[in-house]
């Protein structure tokens, strides 16, 4: 279940991390498969500052902050600022234990709390974290795992909630669950009491996310699949009420994550990243509603304000007024409340049909070609025809057409030209395309 991150001379398993640059290197290796940007946050003279960095730049950027007060780093990676809307890749699970806030644990040392945490790990059958960090007044337990993309956010969130539930008795901070959270860096100072943030344990295993999630979550994917089969058998004779293509293949949370990605694609393609007047209300309403299925209420407001300011120019007051209904329903869902719909208790958050979103935003057939789930019946049929045609060609049921052959040849020439323009040799181009050096030459000069 555990695995090894790309080797780096700055750290190794079983060693104690002592400096912020080595801590950052463990969280964010600059290696193939690890993508995105990270945020270094610092409180300087009472003011909060954030700096966006590439993982490759972390060692030199953090080497000078050892011993400085209140320095934090994102545990995950983003396309820009640390916002759920910009989330690119997840790389760690954690819990932040504010045990000093609980009367029964006040005065205890980090080492004593860690001993209690070991008992919790045994009780909930959770493996040891990769890092245990004494943060000055609390304890952070961090499970570093293989990088996963944003579509896995709902499953990642479920793991975070399960870990939080297990450690509530030790002061687990509910506000520290979201994927955009920053945690203190080893080797810096907690200005509230002057304590050094330090590693309490040597570096442990780095985990395969899927294997780790199967341990954390009450039902792993195999059991869930079996349950779906059983339900399908029980209800086989009942007519299907929901013919929504996407909802048959996604959980409600992962469906809304996919819809959020599609909304962002639409934002870039149609409006170049900035909503024009008259288009802001509807797009932001749908995007923030999507995030309400992915984040807790307190995080949702922060994320919504940042997104509304970025793409619509709204301030917090305007965003709060226009998105109030979503915030209210998000709080209701977090409190376990439900609404009655057609005689049934349902989640209070808005659950729009795909067709409704397509009509509201007037998403064209051409735009739908770039979407994952915001597609209509015609686009579904087109994709099905295309997939079926490809399947038949690969299986040998039908031969490749002349048009297919010419299209593939054009694509290979374009790829060869791009590689040549990038300075690659004929031998390197041939290796990349899986052909002979002579064929690579003919593609470029034929």
Secondary structure, 3 states (H helix, E strand, C coil): CEECCCCECCECCCCCCCCHHHHHHHHCCCCCCCCCEEEEEEEECCEEEEEEEEHHHHHHHHHHHCCCECEEEECCEECCCCCHHHEEEEEEEEEEECHHHCHHHCCCCHHHHHHHHHHHHHHCCCCCCCEEEECCCCEEEEEEEEEEEHHHHHHHHHHHHHHHHHCHHHCECHHHCCCCCEEECCCCEECCCCEECEECCCCCCEECHHHHHHHHCCCCHHHHHHHHHHHHHHCCCCCCCCCCCCCCCCCHHHHHHHHHHHHHHHHHHHHCCCCCCCCHHHHHHHHHHHHHCCCCHHHHHHHHHHHHHHHHCCCHHHHHHHCHHHHHHHHHHHCCCEEEECCEEEECCCCCCHHHHHHHHCCCHHHHCCCCCCCCHHHHHHHHHHHHHHHHHHHCCCCCCHHHHHHHHHHHHHHHHHHHHCCCCHHHHHHHHCCCHHHHHHHHHC
